[in-house]
Amino acid sequence: MVYGQDFDMKEYIRKRMLEITSLQDRELFKETAGNILSAIYDYNQQAYTRLEQNILAECSPEQNCYAVYISMTDRQHYDETDHFLYPMCPEDAKKSLITCEDVNEALSDERELKLYTVYVKGTATQVYRLFHQEGRIFNGIIKTTKREYRASFVLKPNMDYVQMIQQLYEIFGVNFQPWFTVNIAYLSKLANIYLSSSEKIKDSEQIEKIQIDFEEYSNQIQYDMIPLWNLWPLTEKTSTYPNPCVDKINYEHQFFAQRLKSDCGYLVRDTDAEITNIRRMNGDLYITCPIERPCEWHLYEVHRATGREAYLYPVLSNQYKESFSGSITEMFRKSIKTKAEMGRLIEAFDYEKYLTFCDFKLCSEIPTICRDANYNMDSFLTDELRTGDAGRILVVQFTAKDPAEYLNEDIMSFLVTQVQRIFPDYHCVGEIV
């Protein structure tokens, strides 16, 4: 007899009971096996369930409490009532206006005028090659209420949002939390459009439209896009007078649970403060520092996904799957020595609908096909300990579910960045085969 996942103990006992012809023996079997063994079986099942839950709770990585989710939407579909994802820059929700005075002032000062930010909906290779075209000029027109003026424009990478991720890395350090690579696939495709030159416009006119010919990239340029993430900035004042600590140096600042959300994590954004401890107990938040008086603290409220959210662009995160294998990945990821263990690390992230890990190989130099398709999402980390031996190349190979999906190379870069953390002696790159 084989016991499988769908094995029904009570049904098995009932069938065996019906095979007994003697009513007296059947009654005895029903009393012993049907009642006692069923009760023992139920008790064991409940015990195994509790044990599994306890193990998952012990192994649950701290990362899931502070997982970062990022998506995109256009200004037209932005929902201000959404309580999961918020604009990374609140001013993005409002459309900025460029006046003729702004244009003429920039032209007279011989400086480039930033107009707006666009989203380049292309592969990592396409975006890399676009951003590295030195001196590329795009022609266009500035249409006013009276006439059209010829103008030229330049496109440059927007690093503002990536710098926010870099600041988040510093915030994680202040909060004594381990850093987990944030998937910046969308943020790496944002670009600023600058006015390079133009015919002089009369100040009395009003600009109605700025039209640019992006040539071969015209179909990939998306306007009025807003980057979203699940971090909500807020300011809270210490709930009570700080309590002095036993070291007679520090004070404990308390925030009552009634002022916080039980299902959200909280990160202190005050990176300049001399914080010695941060803890959450019974819903209350405690910050230990030398500040002896009540003060205002700047926090990030980290919201969690419920699974019911729907957005214009897929939501990308750095969270592990809600599974046992996903939970223990962070605990044992530093012992990767085999192909199977590397596959377990990669598959712990919920990106199988994009890519599947298939193999890896060692090379003496970076394959040409990988040079423009990869970028390290933790490139701003300058305090990592690495050998710097660029002659040892580890190529992680993937197969794509949909080869036409423009995010494939970005998802690959995110997953390879995870592998890079485990293999600092190699320069890791990805390849879609």
Buried (B, 14 or more C-beta within 10 A) or exposed (E): EEEEEEEEBEEBBBEEBEEBEEEEEBEEBBEEBBEEBBEEBEEEEEEEEEEEEEEBEEBBBEBBBBBBBBBBBBBEEBEEEEEBBBBBEEEBEEEEEBEBEBBBEBBEEEEBBBBBBBBBBBBBBBBBEBBEEEEBEBBBBBBBEEEBBEBBBBBEBBBBBBEBBBEBBEBBEBBEBEBBBBBBBBBBBBBBBBBBBBEEBEEEBEBEEBEBEBEEBEEBBBEBBBBBBBBBEEEBEBBEEBEEBEEEEBBBBBBEBEEBBEEBBBBBBBEEBEBBEBEBEEEBBBBBBBBEEBBEBBBBBBBBBEEEBEBBBEBBBBBBBEEEEBBBBBEEBEEBEEEEBBBBBBBBBBBEEBBBBBBBEEBEEBEEBBEBBBBBBBEEBEEEEEEEEEEBBBBBBBEBEEEEBBBBBBBBBBBBBBBBBBBBEBBBBBBBE
